[in-house]
Amino acid sequence: MNLFRFILLFVFVMPAVVPAQEPSSHRFESEHGAFIADSVASGLSQPSAIEFLPDGRAFVLQRDIGEITLIDFRSGEQVNIGNMPKMLKFSDSGLHDIELHPDFAENGWIYISYSEGEEVHSTVVFDRLKIKDKAVSERERIFSADAFSENSYHYGGRIQFSGGYVYLTVGDRQHRDKVQDRSNHAGSIVRLHDDGRVPADNPFIGVEDERDQPRPELWTLGHRNPQGLFVHPETGELWENEHGPRGGDELNLIKKGANYGWPEISFGFEYDGGPIGKGIVHEEGMEQLVWVYVPSIAPSDLVIYQGEAFPAWKGSFLIGSLAFVHLNRLVLRDGAVVAEERLASGLLGRIRSIAVDADGYIYLGSDGGDIWRLRPE
Amino acid sequence: MNLFRFILLFVFVMPAVVPAQEPSSHRFESEHGAFIADSVASGLSQPSAIEFLPDGRAFVLQRDIGEITLIDFRSGEQVNIGNMPKMLKFSDSGLHDIELHPDFAENGWIYISYSEGEEVHSTVVFDRLKIKDKAVSERERIFSADAFSENSYHYGGRIQFSGGYVYLTVGDRQHRDKVQDRSNHAGSIVRLHDDGRVPADNPFIGVEDERDQPRPELWTLGHRNPQGLFVHPETGELWENEHGPRGGDELNLIKKGANYGWPEISFGFEYDGGPIGKGIVHEEGMEQLVWVYVPSIAPSDLVIYQGEAFPAWKGSFLIGSLAFVHLNRLVLRDGAVVAEERLASGLLGRIRSIAVDADGYIYLGSDGGDIWRLRPE
């Protein structure tokens, strides 16, 4: 063996003997003490939502392959739910969210959102379903957004229950021209009864001015791609985070009938650096954001933490970061962000989903394929 | 030469042929475009303040060696001012700030703050002086803080003029027990006429309750180590940032007679992780902070940017970070921080002072010994 071949061996062959298995735990420092992230499930594809069942198991969505996977984190058992609806699985389409009905223990209803249509003509739809013997046994359409696009981006799709209603987010589908047009659902949050009926006191019902004829389902408008939605456990307020343009990722307090300004006003810039819309951040009649990430972190899921395991984080807003691969913690007081901390940077991968179990342990779904469980050291 | 000696040569000798001179420019990305930092002065020791003169030259303080250095950034000429007052130069003591009187062009007054006393018994004092032929020609004591300590930490020492008054910050001198006691000046901001007289409408004048007899110079209390102080160019509000405990670095809007809570209330923790004071963040009669850095960045100087060179940063709060070695940019709206950006991370060193010249270029004094001038790429 000559030297050249020896070097080739070293460069190209040696790495292959390194174990393929990454360590399944990482230790991180935080302002309020160290914590450990343990991998409690792996091999998952784009886990876009984690929803705990009363028995401690959890549904995990695998977005791009369109599977609801029932996982027992104690035994490690994973079961894919059968008889799933037909959906589009392409680019950013797939399964977006899953949420149990507040009375799930009595009625068994599970709400999901997913992309429906063809690669060149799709929208986001919301169903409720029941599961029996590890398969969908019953299913009803709750809402189909009039937010069709020839591309497969910006679906939104988050689901939250509050005060007897269900709130659903719809992305702008990269059709900015449709967002301020209230005669479709692109770039909005809609409010419905749990069976899909439209509440009679929705804000745009009966509004027919020179501008357009608004859809009755609309609750707010002017959003871009809302991927986080959470009801504050103490105040009952609805909070939302959305992917803005470059430098314009927003946290918003959702108010009935409000217009969040996209694409007219934004803190962000076009990816080439130019201004967006009117290049302004404030306009009469449009709602102001509470927080904007500069630079953009690509915020995913949102949870307002109330658990016991991390007492110092009680009341904190936990937001997953796809682009900056960390768990973002915001501290709010009197409706304003007063502190931001970036937790678990780097090692856990792109954080796509967040959930908290009954003991307050935090679960993060990562594009690396793992569900990471956080516990204090 | 055998192989071993060859390797030794490579490892230990080769680096010596690398030029000792570091590059004098760095390029950084930001949300609003790339910018360049050029070293425009070097060899300075702890540059704790930069103050431009009308002719474009600047006074730079060298904290630990107690020098006022007059620098012409165009020619590079540096001149140390002679006939300086005697001061303590030890640990964190030395020269803290320099500020021109608003009518400097007419009256020639320059205000400085520095540590006075012995290593085991010192405080912070404020003088005004005139400079002639590169030496102090005249000097008057404006204020000597009753904030003596046996250690050499937490002096504060920032100076700002506003509305005909001069505002001065005094650190807590690591005597927490003195901060809520209004009969001394530790942990306070004081307000004086420009000649040192006490304004008749200062908030604690005439207040003599069961608690203590407050000093008439006090404007606010409950501060820890305020190293940033700046009058908002548009609103006239006085803003302050201070080194808190671990996880408790604060940005505050300074209001007449307010109590900022140290050490009773704080977002921070003891360095061993335990609670501070009552372990609470809110108490009746104490002012709430606007922003807290988690984790602590060790904020130094504060400037509210109004220059032309970086139009996207207009109105931003620029704060130097000693611990996290970057320039921190906060975006405020309606009195709340809505965005934070970390600029020029790492390469420029611990940022101790900030100034803006007439064209809007930003100057950063670094513990690496350089003054860095920022310009858009």
Interface residues (C-beta under 8 A of the other chain):
Chain A: E31 H32 G33 R246 G247 F267 F269 G273 V281 H282 Q288 L289 V290 W291 V292 Y293 V294 P295 R329 V331 R333 D334 A336 V337 V338 A339 E340 E341
Chain B: E31 H32 G33 R246 G247 F267 F269 G273 V281 H282 Q288 L289 V290 W291 V292 Y293 V294 P295 R329 V331 R333 D334 A336 V337 V338 A339 E340 E341
